[in-house]
Amino acid sequence: SGEAAIRLMYDMMIIALQTDASRVMSYRQPVCDLLLGMGVKIKAHSLSHYGFSQPRVAASRERDKKCSALFSHFLDRLKEAKDIDGSRLFDNCIVSYGTNLRSGHELRNLPAIIAGGGAERMRRGEHIILPEQDTPLANYWLTIMQEAGLNIDSFSHSTGNIPELLA
């Protein structure tokens, strides 16, 4: 099932971090497989265009709950896991989780979760809503990379970092 594949990949990511095989990774969940495992017959892409269809809205909510529970489990596992120096792996990571699947495909007004203690100046444990402006998603990534220690002034089409994300 998709859930088993996601849990396995999260475990493999933890092992890669613990063994210093990688310090940067990206993962796109197999949402289609996850939906099939949940008994949802609607394809992931169709689910992102739910409009006013109540079955699609309900299936989208169930998918979101399942993905959130899986991500929560991953964060819990990071908190349990030890890094190479014996400290908590979670405290040495910057974890970002987000999606562009809403009721359409715009890279605007996207939710994102930042977790982990790897960037001391990043605000965590808050719901931050950015001003109603066209902030490129690249600004989010630029901010994270700068806080991870990269000495860069731009990333892709960024227009600067996002000060609201910094304490």
One Martini backbone bead per residue (centre of mass of N, CA, C, O) as a GRO file, in nm:
protein
  167
    1SER     BB    1   0.103   0.031   0.009
    2GLY     BB    2   0.142   0.366   0.044
    3GLU     BB    3   0.195   0.374   0.347
    4ALA     BB    4   0.434   0.176   0.353
    5ALA     BB    5   0.616   0.336   0.158
    6ILE     BB    6   0.636   0.591   0.332
    7ARG     BB    7   0.751   0.465   0.589
    8LEU     BB    8   1.003   0.351   0.454
    9MET     BB    9   1.119   0.618   0.350
   10TYR     BB   10   1.145   0.754   0.622
   11ASP     BB   11   1.342   0.544   0.736
   12MET     BB   12   1.561   0.588   0.516
   13MET     BB   13   1.613   0.884   0.583
   14ILE     BB   14   1.714   0.838   0.868
   15ILE     BB   15   1.951   0.656   0.794
   16ALA     BB   16   2.096   0.860   0.611
   17LEU     BB   17   2.143   1.064   0.841
   18GLN     BB   18   2.285   0.879   1.053
   19THR     BB   19   2.520   0.794   0.826
   20ASP     BB   20   2.586   1.041   0.631
   21ALA     BB   21   2.478   0.991   0.328
   22SER     BB   22   2.286   1.244   0.392
   23ARG     BB   23   2.165   1.606   0.419
   24VAL     BB   24   1.984   1.594   0.153
   25MET     BB   25   1.626   1.583   0.079
   26SER     BB   26   1.369   1.452  -0.141
   27TYR     BB   27   0.998   1.401  -0.131
   28ARG     BB   28   0.747   1.219  -0.312
   29GLN     BB   29   0.457   1.108  -0.261
   30PRO     BB   30   0.245   0.821  -0.324
   31VAL     BB   31  -0.067   0.919  -0.355
   32CYS     BB   32  -0.208   0.714  -0.533
   33ASP     BB   33  -0.143   0.470  -0.350
   34LEU     BB   34  -0.269   0.581  -0.097
   35LEU     BB   35  -0.557   0.603  -0.201
   36LEU     BB   36  -0.595   0.305  -0.269
   37GLY     BB   37  -0.540   0.208   0.029
   38MET     BB   38  -0.804   0.386   0.123
   39GLY     BB   39  -1.034   0.344  -0.116
   40VAL     BB   40  -0.977   0.561  -0.329
   41LYS     BB   41  -1.088   0.627  -0.670
   42ILE     BB   42  -0.962   0.897  -0.686
   43LYS     BB   43  -0.749   1.081  -0.834
   44ALA     BB   44  -0.517   1.304  -0.741
   45HIS     BB   45  -0.571   1.520  -0.957
   46SER     BB   46  -0.880   1.531  -0.922
   47LEU     BB   47  -0.868   1.610  -0.618
   48SER     BB   48  -0.746   1.905  -0.682
   49HIS     BB   49  -1.052   1.945  -0.832
   50TYR     BB   50  -1.316   1.972  -0.628
   51GLY     BB   51  -1.468   2.212  -0.554
   52PHE     BB   52  -1.817   2.108  -0.493
   53SER     BB   53  -1.740   1.812  -0.442
   54GLN     BB   54  -1.807   1.613  -0.181
   55PRO     BB   55  -1.640   1.356  -0.238
   56ARG     BB   56  -1.374   1.513  -0.287
   57VAL     BB   57  -1.357   1.662  -0.023
   58ALA     BB   58  -1.356   1.410   0.158
   59ALA     BB   59  -1.107   1.274   0.029
   60SER     BB   60  -0.912   1.507   0.081
   61ARG     BB   61  -0.932   1.501   0.389
   62GLU     BB   62  -0.834   1.209   0.426
   63ARG     BB   63  -0.561   1.249   0.297
   64ASP     BB   64  -0.463   1.474   0.486
   65LYS     BB   65  -0.476   1.306   0.745
   66LYS     BB   66  -0.282   1.083   0.656
   67CYS     BB   67  -0.036   1.263   0.586
   68SER     BB   68  -0.017   1.391   0.869
   69ALA     BB   69   0.029   1.128   1.027
   70LEU     BB   70   0.287   1.045   0.877
   71PHE     BB   71   0.450   1.300   0.941
   72SER     BB   72   0.431   1.277   1.248
   73HIS     BB   73   0.580   1.008   1.263
   74PHE     BB   74   0.844   1.113   1.146
   75LEU     BB   75   0.902   1.321   1.368
   76ASP     BB   76   0.907   1.118   1.598
   77ARG     BB   77   1.145   0.952   1.483
   78LEU     BB   78   1.347   1.188   1.488
   79LYS     BB   79   1.331   1.219   1.802
   80GLU     BB   80   1.439   0.918   1.859
   81ALA     BB   81   1.676   0.965   1.694
   82LYS     BB   82   2.022   0.939   1.639
   83ASP     BB   83   2.297   1.091   1.590
   84ILE     BB   84   2.632   1.058   1.544
   85ASP     BB   85   2.667   1.233   1.836
   86GLY     BB   86   2.379   1.152   2.007
   87SER     BB   87   2.181   1.333   1.920
   88ARG     BB   88   1.902   1.458   1.809
   89LEU     BB   89   1.800   1.461   1.492
   90PHE     BB   90   1.581   1.681   1.501
   91ASP     BB   91   1.784   1.911   1.614
   92ASN     BB   92   1.953   1.891   1.312
   93CYS     BB   93   1.696   1.972   1.147
   94ILE     BB   94   1.529   2.058   0.837
   95VAL     BB   95   1.177   2.052   0.791
   96SER     BB   96   0.979   2.030   0.496
   97TYR     BB   97   0.617   2.074   0.434
   98GLY     BB   98   0.427   2.040   0.124
   99THR     BB   99   0.190   2.187  -0.121
  100ASN     BB  100   0.003   2.242  -0.448
  101LEU     BB  101  -0.260   2.098  -0.348
  102ARG     BB  102  -0.573   2.209  -0.418
  103SER     BB  103  -0.801   2.405  -0.598
  104GLY     BB  104  -0.543   2.362  -0.775
  105HIS     BB  105  -0.235   2.514  -0.953
  106GLU     BB  106  -0.086   2.715  -0.738
  107LEU     BB  107   0.200   2.920  -0.631
  108ARG     BB  108  -0.013   3.016  -0.399
  109ASN     BB  109  -0.094   3.005  -0.088
  110LEU     BB  110   0.096   2.800   0.069
  111PRO     BB  111   0.145   2.541   0.264
  112ALA     BB  112   0.383   2.513   0.545
  113ILE     BB  113   0.624   2.311   0.717
  114ILE     BB  114   0.835   2.369   1.000
  115ALA     BB  115   1.099   2.162   1.132
  116GLY     BB  116   1.318   2.158   1.369
  117GLY     BB  117   1.663   2.260   1.496
  118GLY     BB  118   1.865   2.353   1.247
  119ALA     BB  119   1.723   2.649   1.273
  120GLU     BB  120   1.735   2.883   1.510
  121ARG     BB  121   1.572   3.138   1.362
  122MET     BB  122   1.330   2.975   1.321
  123ARG     BB  123   1.002   2.972   1.327
  124ARG     BB  124   0.802   2.785   1.560
  125GLY     BB  125   0.475   2.703   1.649
  126GLU     BB  126   0.336   2.866   1.409
  127HIS     BB  127   0.098   3.074   1.241
  128ILE     BB  128   0.196   3.205   0.933
  129ILE     BB  129   0.094   3.501   0.764
  130LEU     BB  130   0.143   3.644   0.487
  131PRO     BB  131   0.129   3.893   0.308
  132GLU     BB  132  -0.061   4.035   0.043
  133GLN     BB  133   0.161   3.899  -0.167
  134ASP     BB  134   0.401   3.818  -0.415
  135THR     BB  135   0.549   3.542  -0.290
  136PRO     BB  136   0.783   3.350  -0.369
  137LEU     BB  137   0.870   3.028  -0.311
  138ALA     BB  138   1.178   3.085  -0.334
  139ASN     BB  139   1.194   3.243  -0.063
  140TYR     BB  140   1.160   3.006   0.122
  141TRP     BB  141   1.410   2.847   0.027
  142LEU     BB  142   1.616   3.067   0.082
  143THR     BB  143   1.573   3.087   0.385
  144ILE     BB  144   1.647   2.798   0.455
  145MET     BB  145   1.933   2.795   0.328
  146GLN     BB  146   2.048   3.023   0.498
  147GLU     BB  147   1.985   2.879   0.778
  148ALA     BB  148   2.177   2.629   0.686
  149GLY     BB  149   2.449   2.809   0.570
  150LEU     BB  150   2.411   2.936   0.305
  151ASN     BB  151   2.591   3.161   0.083
  152ILE     BB  152   2.312   3.323  -0.035
  153ASP     BB  153   2.098   3.561  -0.235
  154SER     BB  154   1.973   3.335  -0.430
  155PHE     BB  155   1.677   3.161  -0.578
  156SER     BB  156   1.597   3.154  -0.864
  157HIS     BB  157   1.309   3.383  -0.837
  158SER     BB  158   1.393   3.540  -0.609
  159THR     BB  159   1.349   3.849  -0.381
  160GLY     BB  160   1.406   3.712  -0.103
  161ASN     BB  161   1.357   3.681   0.204
  162ILE     BB  162   1.166   3.580   0.507
  163PRO     BB  163   1.136   3.752   0.797
  164GLU     BB  164   0.876   3.614   0.928
  165LEU     BB  165   1.050   3.333   0.980
  166LEU     BB  166   1.213   3.504   1.185
  167ALA     BB  167   1.334   3.567   1.522
   0.00000   0.00000   0.00000
